[in-house]
Amino acid sequence: GDALESMVEAGAVRDRESEDELEAWDRMVANSMARPDSPSVARVPLGDGNGVDNIYPVQFSTSPTEGTLGMIITPITDPRDGREYAMVSQLAPMSAAAEKGVTLGSIIKKVNEVDVSQEPHESVMETLRQLQPGPFTMMLEVPGPLAKYLQDAAQQCLVRKDIGPRPPRTRAQWGSKYLVLGGLLGNSNALQLYESEQHYNEIILAFERSFPIPKEQIPKTYELGPKFKLGPVAEKVYIDDVKGSSKEVRVTYFWLKSPMSKLRSLKIGSLSDPSIIKGLHAQVIVARRAWVSISRGNGE
């Protein structure tokens, strides 16, 4: 978790904003919700997440005490009922977990014959730590439509950082970054902005092989904490002109504001799939809470 420490924006450690700055931000948020810049800005429902569960077994040849499995298991809370799960949130390229077919976003149900489906994350991790050397089997679950809501927080997303909580006025003002929350290089509350998935994989391989990484290649990183402000998932509709005809383009997004920033916030969005943003938003909620356990030395 210390690999990106030098680039962390330590907004979760100390809030330097004045009361006037906080009030100014709160007024902008209230105005953006009460008087949106167009009828196209609206809250997006999360859905009920009901569906048929998909459970599958994976057998590993060695236990976690003997070597790495190549996956990160993090706590994820279903905001609908507050229930905590142990979820596979990251897979290393060409790792044992990836080769065995582990699916990102999977929830751990059983370890050998031990049912951990009702256990919180730390209890699941303790069960794994107590395994004897040798092969073991893990039962995992991809919980239907809920899998998209709780899927891995590593996605190519639209990004924009500017003043206020509103999204950009034009689609062309959005940029693009590969966002990773937690993962192999940071604590579970470290939000990292890479140029692309290839950039992310190159950094992972460099760390694994102890290669030096140029300063300009280290991603911008935010250590999320309870003092970060988080906006709701919403939708913005843009009108694109394509060969003389108008076409609606919908961007699902939310905003995130560091306590170290006076009025600027990071807008994170997606053109392709609203569930990407819903899942990332849910992960950010958990990550802001995770800062407390990490700061006390209880993180992974």
Buried (B, 14 or more C-beta within 10 A) or exposed (E): BEBBEEBBBEBBBEBEBEEEBBEBBEEBBEBBBEEBEEEBBEEBEBBEBEBEEEBBEBEBEBBBEEEEBBBBBBBBBBBEEEEBBBBBBBBBEEBBBBEBEBBBBBBBBBBEEEEBBEBBBBEBBEBBEEBEEEEBEBBBBBBBEBBBBBBBBBBBBBBBBEEBBBBBEEBEEBEEBBBBBBBBBBBBBBBBBBBEEEBBBBBBEBBEEEEEEEEEEBBBBBBBBEBBBBBEBBBBBBEEEEEEEEEEEBBBBBBBBBBBBBBEBBBBBBBEEBBBBBBBBBBBBBBBBBBBBBBEEEBB
